[in-house]
């Protein structure tokens, strides 16, 4: 070993749209492995493994794999989402669980009038509903039922496992899940409208693909069943024993369906890596012989005014699905809705500011650009941890 400084710890990356959290880790590792900054870490790891006993070496998974910089993340972000993604390097990976239980802040854009299987714009439309009646005042009022401690249902087509199979796999097979999707306790610490978009004032759009066949039938059944279930708000339950019910969206219009084959890949939830992860689909439309007839719903939609949208800021606890909030908000105003955009602006003490996060574009500019920034972030992390440990020791001594 050279005796050079070994850099370890946690820092924040500004994740761009269109890639998974796992993609981010692979890119970081690809740049870190040949770097000068992490050469001392790799040398120390190689030296440590040389001293291991044969028994210890045999216990290692992938023991014959090339040694790479150890790296993990403290909570996934959807491919659709951007913002703060916590990365841990070396011993910093042991601290990542701390970020799963902390509060997080998000900004999301909710688009009204349609709902998809994934509750966001990367999914396929299951159905649509009238939206002309929706106003900012109606949305403001509806948000009240999502503040504080509530029970929230994960997306109906998520990666939650039921009897060893993910929920979205049941839908693809045209089957109903064998058990009901249960709600989970979450808390909304802060929830407010940042911006209201009147029809014709924004560029947010519904996805173009429509769900068809057995998959659509199962989706509609699940959505109808979900709409019949009561809103479970702990604060409201304490005030009244009568369970309030969410409004069921008006009957869906019947747009002409185009039979499409899609390449669908799993994505991960905006929330945390310790809990079940929610998927979504990135779809690639193919050609179809099915064409809308004159007077079809597709042409009618084009003649209708653009649906309204709203940007919402929220601070929430672990396990919260922002996509579920968007979906449920549509029901609460007597329509449908989907999540069109998502930014995680804060996780624990890491805020989305240039001086606090590693910009993704810095990686491609070379170590001379990203190296000093990552080094500073890890040094800051080490100082904070040392100060915290010292404070805890002083507290113990004073007892």
Secondary structure as UniProt FT lines:
FT   STRAND          9..15
FT   TURN            17..18
FT   HELIX           21..33
FT   TURN            37..38
FT   HELIX           39..50
FT   HELIX           54..59
FT   TURN            61..64
FT   STRAND          71..73
FT   TURN            79..80
FT   STRAND          82..89
FT   HELIX           90..99
FT   STRAND          104..112
FT   STRAND          114..116
FT   TURN            117..118
FT   TURN            121..122
FT   STRAND          125..128
FT   TURN            132..133
FT   HELIX           136..143
FT   HELIX           144..146
FT   STRAND          148..153
FT   TURN            156..157
FT   STRAND          161..162
FT   TURN            163..164
FT   STRAND          165..166
FT   HELIX           167..172
FT   TURN            173..174
FT   STRAND          183..197
FT   TURN            199..200
FT   HELIX           213..228
FT   HELIX           234..239
FT   TURN            273..274
FT   TURN            294..295
FT   HELIX           297..303
FT   STRAND          309..316
FT   TURN            318..319
FT   HELIX           322..332
FT   TURN            333..334
FT   STRAND          337..347
FT   TURN            348..349
FT   STRAND          350..351
FT   TURN            354..356
FT   STRAND          357..359
FT   HELIX           361..364
FT   HELIX           367..398
//
